[in-house]
């Protein structure tokens, strides 16, 4: 009998939505390869004999590939958002999120592997257009992995969609720092090996875990408690990476110390599995003895059915479940009148308000990270300080992704505050951050990049969740990935046509360099104006959707 019970426990573990969440977290931790471009770009530039303009052209295709996820959304809708297949059970016939993962893994390997062959000279130096295609394919893989993980998680935890989106997006934001830590420990000063690692590591991790990421239509029970555990783990990992980054900028670690720090990081990354164990143990403890005893496994079929009915009643009594009215959550209340597909969403004014707001928020944020090192140089920041600013940005980005989803969930579920209101707040704060950067006072970049980084990361949690609530979950992957195109569009206009153009006009130093507060002051006042316009757009979206979100307010 113990063997039967253990087998039953193992099956429950394998089919758990908590195990699916952990598998998604681990895939997210390995899928942010596009964030490591700054590490291997010098090798790409030198081996392919690119000038800076050509390298920037290739990097543009990286940004487009990492944000243009329409195909991944369409594929997820086709194979995993169809309610006709048996959710929670893997099947080659019916499909599921694993197909989207597989498509992403194939693209990741193909893009980075051919890039590695070119950098190492294994194949003839490809034309720039072909290298740009390799880069696009490699970065495009990220949208498939991210879509499968985010949308499946939202389907598994509909009552806490903002929190779970924040967790998934947060770990994606941390993945760049994790991959760089692996590189610095194992492949010291060998950027070509990093490219091969980016081809192999995310692919292997995804292929090993993709079958665990399934959708489970189970009732909500103590989900907030265990999601808090995920939040705590992510914060500990972020604090650890920040601590390592600060120490590595001050001390030179010997190889054995680097290995130890990497092993500690891997141990922290394994810790989310404890959440699965705790959740499963709690579920087993809720079962009455009539279900968990060995004799219950030997009774006849009619008796088993009767016992199951009795057990359900016992569980209801044991948990003292309140009435349906009290139990209702935002997931059951915030249902749009119609589950819109991409074309139907595009034909609404709310879609375009959200798109324009993301051009202002994501576009200005991405333009800032693309230019933060040069801003620091113009203001006299040291090389070490500029490197630290780039590293800190990933932490602020992570905190924004994590915090916006969690905080907006709390205020939505407990006070009925519409989620677009938090988009208004973050865009307003981003406006202040741009003004701080424009001011040029001593230490301004530390404060300004903190504010802009957190607010930029917030958009990546708020936008997918708002898309799900306004347009429905069935086509969520396609819709939010289409809106994500606003990020490279806004970045191109603000980086190239605003910041780059004004910088070149102000440049008078050697090598067309510019030094002083005037180099970026006008640009960032323009970016502040753009963010302020985004506030007005988001405020309009808030007023348009306030009646929709008032359904939650009535129960608060």
N, C-alpha and C positions, 0 to 999 in steps of 0.2 A: 503493500500500500504506500509506503513512503516514496517508492520509486514513481508510482503513478501520480502522487501529489506533486513531486518535484517536476515531473514532465509537464503537468498541468501548469505549474508556476512558470516553467520556461516558455511554454507557448504563450502565456499571458504576457511575459516580458517581451517576446519578439513582436507581438501585435500591438504593443502599447504606443499610444500617440506621444508619450514622453520619450520613448526610445527614438521615435521618428524625429522629435525635436532635437535630441542630442546629435543624431546623425546629420541633421541639417546644420547644426552649429559647427560641427567638425568640417563639413564641406565648405561652409562659409569661411572658416578660418584658413582654408588653403586656396580660396578662389580669387583673392584680390591681387593677382599677379600684375595687373595694370598699374598698381600703385608703386611698383618697384622699378619703373622705367628710368628714374634718375640714377639708378645703380648701374644698369648695363648700357645705358645710352652712349657713354663715352666709347665703349668697345664697338658699338654699332657704328658710331661716327668714324672712328679711326680705321676700322677694317674695311668699311665700304667707301672710304674717301669722300664722306659727305661734308658739306659746309653746314653752318648752323641753320641756314634757311631750309636746306633739304631735310635736316634732322627734324626741324619743327614741322615740316610737311608730313613726315612719317608719323610724328606724334599726334597730329590732328586726326589721323585715321584711327589711332588708339582711342582717342576720346570719343569719336563717333561710334566705333565698335563697342565700347564699354557702356554706351548709353542708348544706342538704337536697338531696343529689344523687342520690336514689334513681332518678329518671327518667333521668338521664344514664347511670347504671349499667345500667339495664334496656335502654336504647337501644344502648349499646355491646355488651352481651351479644347482642342480637338481630342486629346488623349487622356486628360486627367480631370477636366472640369465637367465631364459628362456624368450625370448622376445615375446612368443606366448600368455602369459597371460596379462590381462588388468592392466597395471601398474597404480599406483596411486589410485587403488580401491581395498579395502579389499575383499577377496573372499575365502571361505573355499574350493571351488572347484579347483581353480587355484593355490592356495598357495601364498607364498611370504616370506619376511624376518621374519614374525611372527613365522613361523614354526621353524626357526633356533633359535629364541629367546626362544620359548617354550622348545625346547630340552635343551638349556642352563639352563633355570630356573629349570627344573626337576632335572638335574644333580647337580646344586648348592644346592638345598634343600636336596636331598638324601645324598650327600656326607657329608655336614656339620651336618645334623640332626643325622645321625648314629654316627658321630664322637662325637657329644654332648652327645648322649645316653651312649657311652662308657666312656667318661670323668666323667659324673655324676654318673656312676655306675648303671644306669637303665638296662643296658644289661651286660652280663658277659664280662670280659676283652678279646677283640678279639686278635687273633694272630697278630704278626707284619705284616705279609703279607696282612691280611685283613684290618688293619688300613692303610697300604700303599695304598690299593685299594680305601678306603674311601677318602684319601687325593688326590689321582689321579683324582677321579670322581669330587670332589669338585673344584679342580683347573682347570680341563678340561672344566668346564662350562664357564669359562672366555673366552676361545677361541671362543665359539659359540656366546656369546653376542658381543664380540669385532668384529668378522667377519661380523655379520649382520649389526652392526652399521657402520663400516668403509666402507664396500663395497656398501651398500645402499647410503651412503653419497657421495661416489665417483661417483656413477651413477646419483645422483641428481645434483652434482656440478662438472661436468667433466672439465670445464674450469679452475677450481681452486683446482684440486685434491690434490696437495701438501699441500695447506692451510687447507683443510677440514680434511685430514688425520692427520695433525699436531694437529688440534683442538680435534679430537676424541681421539687420542693417548695421548694428553696432559691431558684431563680430566680423562682418565684412570689412568695416573700417579698420579694425585691428589687424586684419590679415596681412596687410602690407608690412606692418612692423614685425609680425611673427615670421614672415618669409625672409625679411632682411636679417633677423636674428639668426635664423638657420644658415643663411648665406655667410654671415660674418663669422660664424663658428666653424663651419665645415669647409667653405670655399673662400679662403682669405685671398683677396686681391685677384680673383679669377672670375671676372664678370661673365665670360662665356659659359662657365659651369653653372652660373645662376640661370642662364637661359635654358640650359638642358634640364635643370631642376624644375623650372616653371613648366616645362613640357611634361615631366614625369610625375612630380608630386601631386598636383591637383588632379591629374587624370587617375592616378592609382587610388587616391583617397575617395574620389567620386565613384569609381567602379566598385570599390569595396563596400561602400555604404549606401549606394543609391536605392537598393531594394528595401532598405529599412524605412525610407521616407514614403510613407503611405498615409492616406487620409482615413481618419477614424471618426465616425459619427457617434460619439459617446457623450453622455450627459456631463454637464459641468459640475465638478465637485472639488472644492479646495484648490482650484487651479491657481488662484492668485498667490497662495502660499508658496507653491513650487516655482512659479514664474519669478517670484522674488528671489528664490535661490539662484536661478539663472542670472538674474540681474547682479546679485552679489558676486558670483563667480566672475562675470565679465568685468566688474569694477576692480576686483582683485588682480586680474590679469592685466588690465590697463595700468593700474598703479605699479605693478611689477615691471612692466615694459618701460614706463616712465622713469622708474628708479634706475633700471639698467642703463637707459639712455643718458641720464645725468651722470652716473658713475663713469660710463665709457668716455664721456667728454672730459672727465677730470683725470682718470687713471688709465693706464695701459694694462689690460688684463692679460695674464699668461694663458696659453692654450688650455691648460687643465681647468682654469677658472671659467673660461668661456664654455667649456663642455658641461661643467656643473650647472651654470646658469641656464643652459639650454635644456638640461634634464629637468630642472625645476619648472621651467616653462611647460614642458611636455606633461609633467605631473599636474600642473594647474589646468591644462587643457583637457586632461582626462577626468577631472573632478565633476563635470556635469553628470557623469553616469551615476553618481550618488543620488542625484535627484530622482532618477528612474527607479532606483532601488527603494527610496523612501516612499515614492508614490505607489509603487506596487505593494509594498508592505502595508501601507495604509488601506489600500483596497482590500487586501486579504483579511485584515483585521475587522473590516466592516461586515464581512460575511458571517452569518450565524453558524454555530457548530454543526447544524444539520447539513450545511453545504460543504464545509471543510473536512468533516469526518470521513474516514475511509469507508464506513458502511454506506454512506450516501452514494458511493460510486457503484454499489453492487445491487441496488434496488431495481425493480422492473421499470419498464418504460412508462406505464401509466402513473406509477407511484412517483417517478422522477419528475414528470410534468406537474403533478400535484404539489410535490415538494418545492419545485421551482417557483410556483405561484405563491406558496406560503412564504418562501424565502424572500421574494420580492416584497411581500407585505411586511416581513420582519425587518428588512433593510430600511423600508420607509419609516417604520416605527423607531428603529434604532437611531437613524439620523435626524428624526424629528423634522422631516422636510415640510416647509410651510406650503401655503396654497400657491396655485399657479400664478396668481396676480403678483404675489410677493417675489416669486422666483424669476419672473421675467427679467431678462437682461437686455442690454443695448442691442445685442445681436439679433434678438427676435423682434425688437421694436424698430430699429433703424434698418428697415427693409424698404428699398425703393419700390415704387408702384410697378416698375417694370425692370427686369434684368436686361440692361442695355448691352448690345454688342458694340464693337469699336465704331462702326459707321453711325449708329444711333447716338453714341456718346459725342462723337465729333460734331454732330448736327445740333448739339445743345450749347447754349451760351455759357453754362457752368463749366464745360470742358475748357473753353477758351479763356475764361477767367483764371482757371487753375493753371493753364499752360503759360499765360502771360505772367502770372505771379511767380512761376518757377523760372522763367527767363530772368526776371529781376533778382530772385533770391539765389537760385543755383548758379546762374550765369555770372553774377558779380562775385559770388564766393569762389567759384572755380577760377575766375580771372585773378583773384587775389592769391591763391596758392600757386598759380602759374608764374606770378611775378614777385612773390614775397622775397626771394633771395636777392633780386635786383633792387627792390625797394630798400632792403637792408644795406646793400652796398652803397646806394646813393646817400643814405643817411649816416654812413660811417660805421656801421656794425661790423664786427670782426667776422672772419670766416667761421670760427667756432660758434659765434652767436647766431649767424644765419643758419648753420646746420641745425642748431638746437631749435630754432624757430620752425624749421620744416618738420622736425620730429615731433615737436609739441603740437603742431597742427593736427596730426593724426589722432592725438589724444583728445583734443577739443572736438574734432569731428565726431569721434566715437561718443563722447559725452552728449553731444547734441542729438545724435541718432537715438541713443538709448533713453535719454531723459525726456525728449519731446513725446515719444510714444507712451511712456509710462505716466508722465504728469498729465497729459491730455486725457488718458484713460481714467485717471482718478477724478479729474474735474468733470468729465463727461458723465461717468457712472454715478457719482455722488452728488453733484450739484447741477448737472444738466448743461454745462457750458459747451456750446458748439465747438467742434474741433477746428473749423476755419478761424476761430478767434485766436487760437494759438499761432496760426500762421501770421495773423496781423501782428501779434506781440513780437515774434521772432524777426519779422522783416523790419519792424520799427527799431528793434535793438541792433540789427545789422546796419541800419542807416547810421546810428550812432557810432558803430565800429568803424565804418568807412570814414566818417568825419575825424575820428581819432587818428587813423592812419594818415589822413591828409594833413593833419596839424603839424606833424613832424617833431613834437616835443620829445625830450630824452626818454627812451623806454617805451615810446608810443606803440611800436610794433608788437611788443609783448602783450599789452592790453588790447590793442586793436585786433590782432590775430586771434586772441582768445575769444572775443565777442563774435567776430565774423565766423570763426571756425565752428563754434557751438551752434550759431544760428544757421549756418550752411548745412551742418549735419542734421539739424532739426527738420529741414525741408524733406530729407530723404525718408523720414519716418512719417511725417504728417501727410505728404502727398499721396503715397500708396493707400494709406488708411482712409483718407477722405474719398479717394477714387472708389474704393470698395463700398463705402457707405452711401455715396450718391448714385453710383451706376450699378452696384451689385457685385457679387463675388464671382459669378460664373465667368465673366470676361475680364476679371480684374487684372490678370497678367498682361493681356494685350493693351488695355487702356492705360495702366500706369507706366508701362514701358514706352508707350507712344508719347505720353506727357514728359517722360525723362529726356526726350530729344531736346527739350528746352535748355538743358544744361550745356551741351556743346554749342548750340545756337547762340545762347547768351554769352558764353565764354568767348566765342569767335568774335562777335561784334564788340564786346567790351575790351577784350585783350588786344586784338589786332587793330581794330578800327578806332579805338579810343585810347587805351593805355600806350600801345606801341606807337601810334601816330604822334601823340603829344610828346612822348619821350624822345622820339627821333628829332622833333622840332626843337626841344630844349637841350639836346645833347651838344656839347661843345668840347668835351675832353678828348683825351687820346683814345683811339679806337671807338669813336662815337659814343663815349660814355658820358653820363650826366651825374653830377654830385650836388646835393643840396635839397632842401625841402621843396623847391619849385619843380623838381623833376616829375613828381607824381601828385602834387597838390591838386591841380586842376582836374586830373583824371579821377581822383578819389572823391572830389566834390561832385563830379558827374555821376560816379557810381552811387554816391549817397542819394542823389536825386532819383536815380533809377530805383533804388531800394524803397525810397519814399513813395514813388509811383506804385511799386508793388504792394505797399501797405494799403493804398487806396483801392487797388484791384481786389486784394484779399478781403478788405472790409466790405466791398460790394458783394463778394461771394458769401461772406458771413450773413449779410442781410437777406440775400436771396435764399439761403438754406436754413435760416433761423426757425422757420415754422416746421421744417422737417426734423430738426434736432429737438424741437420742443416736445416731441413725443417722450423723450427721456426725462425732460424737466418735470413732467406731470407725475412721475413716479419717485422723484427725489424729495 
